Amino acid sequence: MSCQKKLLQQWKTSSCRQRCLDVRSSLEFQTCHIQSSTNIPFDQLKKRMAELPPKNVPFALLAAAATEDKQSIDKTPFDGGAQWLRSQGWHPRYVFQPGEDPCFWPKAAQVVGCSTNTTKPSILFRPHALLQDSMGLITTALPGRRTILDIGCGSGRDLTWLLLQQPTWHGTGVDHLAGAQERFGSMTASLGDRARFVSAKVMADGTWKSTERLLTDGGQLYDMVMTIRFFVRPFLPILPTLVKSGGLVVISHFVDIGDYQHPKKERRLRQGELNRFAEQMGLSVLVDRLEWIEDGIRPVQSVILQKVV
Ligand SMILES: C[S@@+](CC[C@H](N)C(=O)[O-])C[C@H]1O[C@@H](n2cnc3c(N)ncnc32)[C@H](O)[C@@H]1O
């Protein structure tokens, strides 16, 4: 049995079977690809790192053609992508080189299945655990076609994940960084007009500056507003004013417990602050959890609050 076929079989029974990053060109991907794989052409990887799996999670890599004359992003001879990913801390555990084996695609079709369908995108990243764990609760609280606002959205991973779960929902991401806008554009490309970006800056006094009148969607309030790892204290009371009655306010941020450096104390939630806020604003608490992020040092409090009808 050939090495590539053996490797395909090992990957098929591994815990990372659902994760395959294909760094060939979009045209090559459209011609044939492994089912449920994700195409990020190698020359776009540096800008689209937010779409990759967490660094501690192994995945399969469908490498681009290795060539002597082309150079990698980091100027070393190009090996198809694995070397660069490893140098950045990712774990491509199963590396397939279709360019080096003319029979690769028939083998892949036989072992893991191939496709030419690019309409149903697969994602490699994970959303915030609060969203993943609470999706049942969120869809029960918000049935039907819904609008979501994500403030301090960054590359828009959480919003993208939500909209992929709920094909009738629409989302707006808000951030003040031009780089975030660019990453958001790549991340949400497959969602078409269901995702839009608004460039806006939340000011220290809780007001915001935006070129668009944007914290409402078509003049309507949103069904859900979320703000994850973005916190400006005077902006907190604004959040419930952006959602409809019965809508949800989702907040997750670092809380001031224990000894850590970043974010600074004044930029952390105080203990009990979110609970007092919910009480003062008349919001009911559907979820309230305290957990530590991957470094094991910094605690975050995550809540889902509902604006009482
Ligand atoms: C730590 S990141 C979190 C991104 C995303 N919510 C997540 O959890 O992956 C904070 C984001 O808030 C944005 N941000 C910071 N200050 C802001 C402000 N004053 N107004 C708007 N966006 C801001 C940053 O550009 C960044 O994308």
The ligand as an SDF file (V2000), in Angstrom:
LIG
                    3D

 27 29  0  0  0  0  0  0  0  0999 V2000
   -9.5990   40.9220   22.1620 C   0  0  0  0  0  0  0  0  0  0  0  0
  -10.3280   41.3300   20.6300 S   0  0  0  0  0  0  0  0  0  0  0  0
  -11.7530   40.3170   20.6580 C   0  0  0  0  0  0  0  0  0  0  0  0
  -12.2680   40.0160   19.2970 C   0  0  0  0  0  0  0  0  0  0  0  0
  -13.4190   39.0280   19.2650 C   0  0  0  0  0  0  0  0  0  0  0  0
  -14.5850   39.5190   19.9570 N   0  0  0  0  0  0  0  0  0  0  0  0
  -12.9590   37.7120   19.8450 C   0  0  0  0  0  0  0  0  0  0  0  0
  -13.3310   37.3550   20.9530 O   0  0  0  0  0  0  0  0  0  0  0  0
  -12.1750   37.0120   19.1500 O   0  0  0  0  0  0  0  0  0  0  0  0
  -11.0210   42.9700   20.9220 C   0  0  0  0  0  0  0  0  0  0  0  0
  -11.5120   43.6040   19.6520 C   0  0  0  0  0  0  0  0  0  0  0  0
  -12.1340   44.8440   20.0140 O   0  0  0  0  0  0  0  0  0  0  0  0
  -11.7100   45.8530   19.0990 C   0  0  0  0  0  0  0  0  0  0  0  0
  -11.7480   47.1500   19.7940 N   0  0  0  0  0  0  0  0  0  0  0  0
  -10.9190   47.5480   20.7930 C   0  0  0  0  0  0  0  0  0  0  0  0
  -11.2500   48.7910   21.2200 N   0  0  0  0  0  0  0  0  0  0  0  0
  -12.3080   49.1750   20.4500 C   0  0  0  0  0  0  0  0  0  0  0  0
  -13.1010   50.3500   20.4200 C   0  0  0  0  0  0  0  0  0  0  0  0
  -12.8680   51.3490   21.2680 N   0  0  0  0  0  0  0  0  0  0  0  0
  -14.1170   50.4230   19.5350 N   0  0  0  0  0  0  0  0  0  0  0  0
  -14.3460   49.3920   18.6820 C   0  0  0  0  0  0  0  0  0  0  0  0
  -13.6370   48.2440   18.6640 N   0  0  0  0  0  0  0  0  0  0  0  0
  -12.6210   48.1290   19.5420 C   0  0  0  0  0  0  0  0  0  0  0  0
  -10.3110   45.4660   18.7170 C   0  0  0  0  0  0  0  0  0  0  0  0
   -9.9340   46.0170   17.4720 O   0  0  0  0  0  0  0  0  0  0  0  0
  -10.4090   43.9370   18.6740 C   0  0  0  0  0  0  0  0  0  0  0  0
  -10.7390   43.4620   17.3870 O   0  0  0  0  0  0  0  0  0  0  0  0
  1  2  1  0
  2  3  1  0
  2 10  1  0
  3  4  1  0
  4  5  1  0
  5  6  1  0
  5  7  1  0
  7  8  2  0
  7  9  1  0
 10 11  1  0
 11 12  1  0
 11 26  1  0
 12 13  1  0
 13 14  1  0
 13 24  1  0
 14 15  1  0
 14 23  1  0
 15 16  2  0
 16 17  1  0
 17 18  1  0
 17 23  2  0
 18 19  1  0
 18 20  2  0
 20 21  1  0
 21 22  2  0
 22 23  1  0
 24 25  1  0
 24 26  1  0
 26 27  1  0
M  CHG  2   2   1   9  -1
M  END
$$$$
